């Protein structure tokens, strides 16, 4: 049973808060179940228990719907991941099947037939007009040719031949010494450290300074050739006057080399000495893929039409046996970098044991760095 109470003495709480103290009739309804009082004025927003229950129920339904949507999204993402895994597994199975089929075909085909087919493919590629030797190959040598030239190089690398080449260098029999720059990059520990730690410019400079210090000692023009190297801008326009270096005094020799390094860049500028010899650093590219291709092309052309410098008047410093063998067959003398460094050391400060290569190479690193450490 509901009881209606008319109270003319009290005021609505909302009217009191706003300062409106005008009296008004309040109708309050007492519920028999909850002793709940409700104001009938328009300003009040009190709710009865039924309205509160409805509101709570609607909020629960919204939360349930949101939770259901999240579950659906999670399930969709999981299904996408599983589909991607299935695709990868199918690709792997297909790859393994192709590999197994290839192995089965290879086992069924006799070894002789496989070799014949490989040889035919290689010959057809070599005979094609559009054939270009791969970078790293020596002037398009085939495998059998490279093997033959390596054998020639081993036969030519005897103590007697090395001593003969050394005597000819000291006797100025040769007109030019060519150093394979890329072949020198991993000879000593310092050069190897520069090359493996992306300090190629320092390695190029170090080899160039070594050539600059070696050439006056033997009085022979020396050239360092790299596969590719960055030439200084405007270096081709520089024309340094001949440099006089006193070879009798080690101190004055160091001062002379240091003066050259201060005035001229090592790479790209021909340094001419007072006796007419010079030191030059150049690049085989972009005309040739490598120094090996450039040297063999020059030697072959020189056999047919001499360019003024005969093959017999040139010695090449390299450890590439395929290159050494072919150059040797064309009349060009070759020595290994270790033997060249040993000769270098003997000209500077006495004989050194060739068997102690580690000590010899360490001396080379320290000696070259002593000229101009800021450039290396």
Kinemage of the C-alpha trace (Angstrom):
@kinemage 1
@onewidth
@group {chain A} dominant
@subgroup {mainchain}
@vectorlist {calphas} color= white
{ca unk a 1} P 0.000 0.000 0.000
{ca unk a 2} L 1.470 3.383 -1.027
{ca unk a 3} L 1.245 6.405 1.276
{ca unk a 4} L 1.216 9.897 -0.177
{ca unk a 5} L 2.629 12.630 2.078
{ca unk a 6} L 2.040 16.274 1.361
{ca unk a 7} L 4.729 18.444 2.981
{ca unk a 8} L 4.369 22.180 2.633
{ca unk a 9} L 7.042 23.056 5.185
{ca unk a 10} L 10.078 21.380 3.529
{ca unk a 11} L 11.816 22.409 0.374
{ca unk a 12} L 13.301 20.328 -2.430
{ca unk a 13} L 17.046 19.784 -2.017
{ca unk a 14} L 17.763 21.009 -5.535
{ca unk a 15} L 15.939 24.273 -4.846
{ca unk a 16} L 17.887 24.811 -1.650
{ca unk a 17} L 21.250 24.201 -3.463
{ca unk a 18} L 20.419 26.764 -6.144
{ca unk a 19} L 19.240 29.343 -3.657
{ca unk a 20} L 15.640 29.150 -4.780
{ca unk a 21} L 13.790 29.010 -1.448
{ca unk a 22} L 10.350 29.343 -2.912
{ca unk a 23} L 8.014 26.983 -1.169
{ca unk a 24} L 6.379 24.303 -3.172
{ca unk a 25} L 4.371 21.206 -2.467
{ca unk a 26} L 6.371 17.994 -2.390
{ca unk a 27} L 4.717 14.720 -3.053
{ca unk a 28} L 6.613 11.816 -1.640
{ca unk a 29} L 5.684 8.235 -2.245
{ca unk a 30} L 6.638 5.602 0.277
{ca unk a 31} L 6.951 2.147 -1.130
{ca unk a 32} L 5.785 -0.625 1.080
{ca unk a 33} L 8.706 -2.804 -0.014
{ca unk a 34} L 11.651 -0.423 0.311
{ca unk a 35} L 10.598 2.674 2.256
{ca unk a 36} L 11.710 4.660 -0.790
{ca unk a 37} L 10.870 8.367 -0.926
{ca unk a 38} L 10.502 10.072 -4.329
{ca unk a 39} L 10.238 13.764 -5.073
{ca unk a 40} L 7.750 14.749 -7.764
{ca unk a 41} L 9.445 17.992 -8.832
{ca unk a 42} L 10.899 18.274 -12.332
{ca unk a 43} L 14.393 19.261 -11.111
{ca unk a 44} L 14.986 15.992 -9.226
{ca unk a 45} L 16.357 12.959 -11.076
{ca unk a 46} L 15.941 10.285 -8.460
{ca unk a 47} L 15.062 6.860 -9.795
{ca unk a 48} L 12.999 4.089 -8.362
{ca unk a 49} L 14.387 0.557 -7.941
{ca unk a 50} L 12.826 -0.706 -11.172
{ca unk a 51} L 14.547 1.966 -13.245
{ca unk a 52} L 17.878 1.253 -11.558
{ca unk a 53} L 17.495 -2.459 -12.265
{ca unk a 54} L 16.717 -1.785 -15.925
{ca unk a 55} L 19.773 0.442 -16.245
{ca unk a 56} L 22.030 -2.167 -14.622
{ca unk a 57} L 20.649 -4.851 -16.924
{ca unk a 58} L 21.296 -2.737 -20.058
{ca unk a 59} L 24.921 -2.121 -18.963
{ca unk a 60} L 25.471 -5.840 -18.449
{ca unk a 61} L 24.138 -6.553 -21.913
{ca unk a 62} L 26.560 -3.974 -23.437
{ca unk a 63} L 29.534 -5.520 -21.619
{ca unk a 64} L 28.525 -8.965 -22.740
{ca unk a 65} L 28.241 -7.787 -26.355
{ca unk a 66} L 31.675 -6.136 -26.222
{ca unk a 67} L 33.235 -9.265 -24.749
{ca unk a 68} L 31.659 -11.369 -27.496
{ca unk a 69} L 33.049 -9.035 -30.175
{ca unk a 70} L 36.556 -9.265 -28.686
{ca unk a 71} L 36.373 -13.047 -28.714
{ca unk a 72} L 35.318 -13.013 -32.363
{ca unk a 73} L 38.219 -10.694 -33.316
{ca unk a 74} L 40.718 -12.871 -31.430
{ca unk a 75} L 39.407 -15.972 -33.189
{ca unk a 76} L 39.722 -14.261 -36.591
{ca unk a 77} L 43.334 -13.241 -35.919
{ca unk a 78} L 44.182 -16.751 -34.793
{ca unk a 79} L 42.609 -18.167 -37.942
{ca unk a 80} L 44.681 -15.784 -40.099
{ca unk a 81} L 47.904 -16.868 -38.374
{ca unk a 82} L 47.043 -20.509 -38.841
{ca unk a 83} L 46.295 -19.900 -42.538
{ca unk a 84} L 49.702 -18.225 -42.972
{ca unk a 85} L 51.423 -21.172 -41.274
{ca unk a 86} L 49.611 -23.567 -43.556
{ca unk a 87} L 50.788 -21.577 -46.610
{ca unk a 88} L 54.394 -21.632 -45.427
{ca unk a 89} L 54.205 -25.348 -44.717
{ca unk a 90} L 52.749 -25.995 -48.171
{ca unk a 91} L 55.565 -23.999 -49.802
{ca unk a 92} L 58.157 -25.917 -47.794
{ca unk a 93} L 56.608 -29.245 -48.779
{ca unk a 94} L 56.616 -28.173 -52.425
{ca unk a 95} L 60.284 -27.146 -52.196
{ca unk a 96} L 61.281 -30.420 -50.552
{ca unk a 97} L 59.364 -32.351 -53.190
{ca unk a 98} L 61.193 -30.506 -55.971
{ca unk a 99} L 64.516 -31.185 -54.275
{ca unk a 100} L 63.701 -34.852 -53.905
{ca unk a 101} L 62.663 -35.035 -57.552
{ca unk a 102} L 65.927 -33.391 -58.593
{ca unk a 103} L 67.958 -35.803 -56.478
{ca unk a 104} L 66.041 -38.731 -57.929
{ca unk a 105} L 66.657 -37.506 -61.482
{ca unk a 106} L 70.334 -36.972 -60.718
{ca unk a 107} L 70.689 -40.487 -59.309
{ca unk a 108} L 68.982 -41.942 -62.364
{ca unk a 109} L 71.201 -39.997 -64.821
{ca unk a 110} L 74.703 -41.439 -65.260
{ca unk a 111} L 77.593 -39.269 -64.130
{ca unk a 112} L 79.156 -39.233 -67.606
{ca unk a 113} L 75.980 -37.854 -69.168
{ca unk a 114} L 75.767 -35.107 -66.536
{ca unk a 115} L 79.352 -34.042 -67.222
{ca unk a 116} L 78.705 -34.038 -70.974
{ca unk a 117} L 75.584 -31.890 -70.581
{ca unk a 118} L 77.417 -29.449 -68.305
{ca unk a 119} L 80.306 -29.195 -70.783
{ca unk a 120} L 77.904 -28.541 -73.668
{ca unk a 121} L 76.159 -25.766 -71.743
{ca unk a 122} L 79.490 -24.150 -70.886
{ca unk a 123} L 80.765 -24.369 -74.472
{ca unk a 124} L 77.565 -22.925 -75.890
{ca unk a 125} L 77.782 -20.014 -73.459
{ca unk a 126} L 81.460 -19.351 -74.224
{ca unk a 127} L 80.972 -19.467 -77.987
{ca unk a 128} L 78.034 -17.094 -77.861
{ca unk a 129} L 78.690 -13.567 -79.156
{ca unk a 130} L 77.008 -12.064 -76.120
{ca unk a 131} L 79.242 -13.970 -73.686
{ca unk a 132} L 80.917 -11.724 -71.107
{ca unk a 133} L 83.439 -13.214 -68.640
{ca unk a 134} L 82.236 -13.060 -65.049
{ca unk a 135} L 83.885 -10.566 -62.738
{ca unk a 136} L 86.592 -12.404 -60.807
{ca unk a 137} L 87.550 -14.705 -63.684
{ca unk a 138} L 90.942 -14.073 -65.268
{ca unk a 139} L 90.278 -12.863 -68.816
{ca unk a 140} L 87.643 -15.548 -69.384
{ca unk a 141} L 89.827 -18.530 -68.426
{ca unk a 142} L 88.070 -21.875 -68.469
{ca unk a 143} L 88.518 -24.276 -65.592
{ca unk a 144} L 91.011 -26.418 -67.498
{ca unk a 145} L 93.006 -23.358 -68.597
{ca unk a 146} L 93.141 -21.976 -65.068
{ca unk a 147} L 94.327 -25.350 -63.807
{ca unk a 148} L 97.065 -25.426 -66.452
{ca unk a 149} L 98.211 -21.883 -65.655
{ca unk a 150} L 98.345 -22.661 -61.927
{ca unk a 151} L 100.645 -25.567 -62.707
{ca unk a 152} L 102.880 -23.248 -64.752
{ca unk a 153} L 102.949 -20.770 -61.846
{ca unk a 154} L 103.995 -23.478 -59.372
{ca unk a 155} L 106.798 -24.601 -61.679
{ca unk a 156} L 107.940 -20.999 -62.110
{ca unk a 157} L 107.992 -20.297 -58.368
{ca unk a 158} L 111.370 -21.955 -57.747
{ca unk a 159} L 114.204 -20.416 -55.686
{ca unk a 160} L 116.382 -20.101 -58.784
{ca unk a 161} L 113.737 -18.179 -60.744
{ca unk a 162} L 112.948 -15.936 -57.760
{ca unk a 163} L 116.646 -15.150 -57.271
{ca unk a 164} L 116.988 -14.387 -60.981
{ca unk a 165} L 114.047 -11.959 -60.881
{ca unk a 166} L 115.456 -10.290 -57.756
{ca unk a 167} L 118.858 -9.865 -59.431
{ca unk a 168} L 117.208 -8.336 -62.504
{ca unk a 169} L 115.267 -5.886 -60.307
{ca unk a 170} L 118.424 -4.789 -58.510
{ca unk a 171} L 120.256 -4.584 -61.846
{ca unk a 172} L 117.475 -2.409 -63.321
{ca unk a 173} L 116.794 -4.947 -66.045
{ca unk a 174} L 113.073 -4.199 -65.767
{ca unk a 175} L 111.555 -0.912 -66.843
{ca unk a 176} L 108.399 -1.188 -64.770
{ca unk a 177} L 107.024 -2.943 -61.691
{ca unk a 178} L 103.237 -3.402 -61.532
{ca unk a 179} L 101.667 -4.210 -58.162
{ca unk a 180} L 98.260 -5.934 -58.133
{ca unk a 181} L 96.635 -3.733 -55.479
{ca unk a 182} L 93.581 -5.894 -54.777
{ca unk a 183} L 95.830 -8.933 -54.371
{ca unk a 184} L 97.761 -7.110 -51.643
{ca unk a 185} L 94.743 -6.243 -49.494
{ca unk a 186} L 94.937 -9.345 -47.267
{ca unk a 187} L 98.686 -10.002 -47.173
{ca unk a 188} L 99.636 -8.380 -43.848
{ca unk a 189} L 97.671 -8.082 -40.638
{ca unk a 190} L 97.239 -4.295 -40.918
{ca unk a 191} L 96.043 -4.469 -44.515
{ca unk a 192} L 93.711 -7.319 -43.620
{ca unk a 193} L 92.305 -5.344 -40.684
{ca unk a 194} L 91.606 -2.322 -42.889
{ca unk a 195} L 89.983 -4.461 -45.580
{ca unk a 196} L 87.726 -6.424 -43.234
{ca unk a 197} L 86.614 -3.358 -41.237
{ca unk a 198} L 85.449 -1.319 -44.248
{ca unk a 199} L 88.493 0.952 -44.268
{ca unk a 200} L 89.354 0.351 -47.890
{ca unk a 201} L 90.693 3.881 -48.431
{ca unk a 202} L 93.292 3.406 -45.673
{ca unk a 203} L 94.341 0.071 -47.206
{ca unk a 204} L 94.704 1.637 -50.676
{ca unk a 205} L 96.778 4.470 -49.226
{ca unk a 206} L 99.006 2.066 -47.331
{ca unk a 207} L 99.825 0.028 -50.464
{ca unk a 208} L 100.372 3.240 -52.421
{ca unk a 209} L 102.776 4.631 -49.803
{ca unk a 210} L 104.676 1.317 -49.849
{ca unk a 211} L 105.124 1.619 -53.626
{ca unk a 212} L 106.203 5.241 -53.205
{ca unk a 213} L 108.864 4.215 -50.682
{ca unk a 214} L 110.042 1.161 -52.672
{ca unk a 215} L 110.482 2.747 -56.110
{ca unk a 216} L 113.394 5.114 -55.244
{ca unk a 217} L 115.279 2.231 -53.619
{ca unk a 218} L 115.466 0.268 -56.890
{ca unk a 219} L 115.208 3.137 -59.379
{ca unk a 220} L 112.379 1.503 -61.372
{ca unk a 221} L 109.017 3.028 -62.296
{ca unk a 222} L 106.293 1.446 -60.164
{ca unk a 223} L 102.543 1.373 -60.739
{ca unk a 224} L 99.844 0.148 -58.329
{ca unk a 225} L 96.653 -0.954 -60.093
{ca unk a 226} L 93.395 -1.546 -58.203
{ca unk a 227} L 90.211 -3.048 -59.616
{ca unk a 228} L 88.523 0.219 -58.719
{ca unk a 229} L 89.568 3.102 -56.520
{ca unk a 230} L 88.426 6.683 -56.010
{ca unk a 231} L 90.700 9.196 -57.725
{ca unk a 232} L 90.911 12.700 -56.204
{ca unk a 233} L 89.036 15.414 -58.091
{ca unk a 234} L 91.331 17.341 -60.412
{ca unk a 235} L 94.261 15.010 -59.799
{ca unk a 236} L 94.830 14.520 -63.528
{ca unk a 237} L 95.594 18.255 -63.867
{ca unk a 238} L 98.383 18.167 -61.292
{ca unk a 239} L 101.895 17.926 -62.706
{ca unk a 240} L 104.404 17.766 -59.830
{ca unk a 241} L 107.960 18.615 -60.686
{ca unk a 242} L 110.600 15.853 -60.350
{ca unk a 243} L 111.453 15.109 -56.731
{ca unk a 244} L 115.027 14.535 -55.619
{ca unk a 245} L 115.413 12.071 -52.758
{ca unk a 246} L 118.662 11.263 -51.020
{ca unk a 247} L 118.801 7.476 -50.644
{ca unk a 248} L 122.054 7.469 -48.658
{ca unk a 249} L 120.537 8.802 -45.431
{ca unk a 250} L 117.506 7.069 -43.941
{ca unk a 251} L 116.428 10.277 -42.202
{ca unk a 252} L 116.519 12.350 -45.371
{ca unk a 253} L 114.795 9.529 -47.260
{ca unk a 254} L 111.913 9.590 -44.781
{ca unk a 255} L 111.749 13.371 -44.954
{ca unk a 256} L 111.610 13.245 -48.754
{ca unk a 257} L 108.769 10.719 -48.829
{ca unk a 258} L 106.927 12.678 -46.138
{ca unk a 259} L 107.251 15.871 -48.185
{ca unk a 260} L 105.696 14.139 -51.201
{ca unk a 261} L 102.784 12.931 -49.083
{ca unk a 262} L 102.173 16.438 -47.809
{ca unk a 263} L 102.093 18.075 -51.243
{ca unk a 264} L 100.417 15.495 -53.471
{ca unk a 265} L 97.745 12.823 -53.071
{ca unk a 266} L 99.141 9.340 -53.559
{ca unk a 267} L 96.267 8.076 -55.694
{ca unk a 268} L 95.891 9.439 -59.216
{ca unk a 269} L 98.983 11.658 -59.411
{ca unk a 270} L 102.196 10.461 -61.098
{ca unk a 271} L 105.093 11.233 -58.765
{ca unk a 272} L 108.228 11.736 -60.896
{ca unk a 273} L 111.680 11.378 -59.297
{ca unk a 274} L 114.872 13.077 -60.312
{ca unk a 275} L 116.183 10.031 -62.201
{ca unk a 276} L 113.122 9.982 -64.466
{ca unk a 277} L 111.339 7.081 -62.759
{ca unk a 278} L 107.870 7.564 -61.294
{ca unk a 279} L 105.157 6.115 -59.090
{ca unk a 280} L 101.544 5.992 -60.246
{ca unk a 281} L 98.345 4.613 -58.719
{ca unk a 282} L 95.533 3.814 -61.154
{ca unk a 283} L 92.291 1.879 -61.541
{ca unk a 284} L 91.460 -0.916 -63.989
{ca unk a 285} L 87.798 0.051 -64.054
{ca unk a 286} L 85.547 0.970 -65.616
{ca unk a 287} L 87.134 -0.306 -68.817
{ca unk a 288} L 88.115 -3.650 -67.277
{ca unk a 289} L 86.316 -5.720 -64.653
{ca unk a 290} L 89.540 -6.400 -62.720
{ca unk a 291} L 93.272 -5.787 -62.665
{ca unk a 292} L 93.826 -9.367 -63.877
{ca unk a 293} L 91.769 -8.752 -67.017
{ca unk a 294} L 93.628 -5.500 -67.692
{ca unk a 295} L 97.095 -7.069 -67.317
{ca unk a 296} L 96.326 -10.074 -69.521
{ca unk a 297} L 94.681 -7.897 -72.163
{ca unk a 298} L 97.762 -5.643 -72.216
{ca unk a 299} L 100.184 -8.589 -72.367
{ca unk a 300} L 98.305 -10.278 -75.221
{ca unk a 301} L 98.057 -7.080 -77.244
{ca unk a 302} L 101.716 -6.355 -76.593
{ca unk a 303} L 102.727 -9.724 -78.040
{ca unk a 304} L 101.066 -8.819 -81.327
{ca unk a 305} L 101.909 -5.121 -81.504
{ca unk a 306} L 104.543 -3.822 -79.108
{ca unk a 307} L 103.508 -0.625 -77.350
{ca unk a 308} L 107.084 0.420 -76.594
{ca unk a 309} L 107.354 -1.530 -73.340
{ca unk a 310} L 108.042 -5.207 -73.965
{ca unk a 311} L 106.560 -7.912 -71.758
{ca unk a 312} L 110.077 -9.006 -70.784
{ca unk a 313} L 110.693 -5.557 -69.289
{ca unk a 314} L 107.796 -5.786 -66.798
{ca unk a 315} L 107.539 -7.634 -63.478
{ca unk a 316} L 104.159 -8.099 -61.759
{ca unk a 317} L 103.676 -8.501 -57.998
{ca unk a 318} L 100.752 -10.882 -57.376
{ca unk a 319} L 99.935 -14.180 -55.665
{ca unk a 320} L 97.154 -15.216 -58.079
{ca unk a 321} L 98.564 -18.395 -59.639
{ca unk a 322} L 96.106 -18.354 -62.553
{ca unk a 323} L 97.224 -14.826 -63.415
{ca unk a 324} L 100.920 -15.580 -62.844
{ca unk a 325} L 100.820 -18.666 -65.080
{ca unk a 326} L 99.214 -16.873 -68.012
{ca unk a 327} L 101.470 -13.823 -67.713
{ca unk a 328} L 104.516 -16.102 -67.454
{ca unk a 329} L 103.467 -17.859 -70.662
{ca unk a 330} L 103.325 -14.420 -72.347
{ca unk a 331} L 106.830 -13.504 -71.196
{ca unk a 332} L 105.981 -11.351 -68.156
{ca unk a 333} L 107.945 -12.009 -64.948
{ca unk a 334} L 106.020 -12.356 -61.674
{ca unk a 335} L 106.887 -12.489 -57.977
{ca unk a 336} L 104.748 -13.118 -54.928
{ca unk a 337} L 103.968 -10.286 -52.442
{ca unk a 338} L 105.977 -12.054 -49.717
{ca unk a 339} L 109.107 -12.103 -51.887
{ca unk a 340} L 108.573 -8.454 -52.854
{ca unk a 341} L 108.300 -7.444 -49.170
{ca unk a 342} L 111.440 -9.453 -48.401
{ca unk a 343} L 113.318 -7.591 -51.129
{ca unk a 344} L 111.922 -4.319 -49.778
{ca unk a 345} L 113.175 -5.159 -46.297
{ca unk a 346} L 116.647 -6.135 -47.540
{ca unk a 347} L 117.014 -2.756 -49.259
{ca unk a 348} L 116.038 -0.885 -46.117
{ca unk a 349} L 117.719 -2.631 -43.232
{ca unk a 350} L 119.399 -5.915 -44.035
{ca unk a 351} L 118.371 -9.445 -44.912
{ca unk a 352} L 115.375 -11.031 -43.224
{ca unk a 353} L 114.499 -14.692 -43.027
{ca unk a 354} L 111.732 -15.538 -45.495
{ca unk a 355} L 110.478 -18.333 -43.260
{ca unk a 356} L 109.554 -15.754 -40.607
{ca unk a 357} L 106.742 -14.266 -42.677
{ca unk a 358} L 104.813 -13.052 -39.660
{ca unk a 359} L 107.801 -10.996 -38.467
{ca unk a 360} L 108.494 -9.784 -42.014
{ca unk a 361} L 104.907 -8.640 -42.560
{ca unk a 362} L 104.850 -6.951 -39.156
{ca unk a 363} L 107.975 -5.010 -40.147
{ca unk a 364} L 106.286 -3.972 -43.396
{ca unk a 365} L 103.232 -2.624 -41.541
{ca unk a 366} L 105.340 -0.616 -39.088
{ca unk a 367} L 107.758 0.680 -41.711
{ca unk a 368} L 105.085 1.966 -44.093
{ca unk a 369} L 103.159 3.561 -41.217
{ca unk a 370} L 106.312 5.383 -40.099
{ca unk a 371} L 106.275 7.651 -43.155
{ca unk a 372} L 102.957 9.376 -42.588
{ca unk a 373} L 100.688 7.855 -39.972
{ca unk a 374} L 98.012 10.458 -40.577
{ca unk a 375} L 97.578 9.239 -44.159
{ca unk a 376} L 97.249 5.556 -43.305
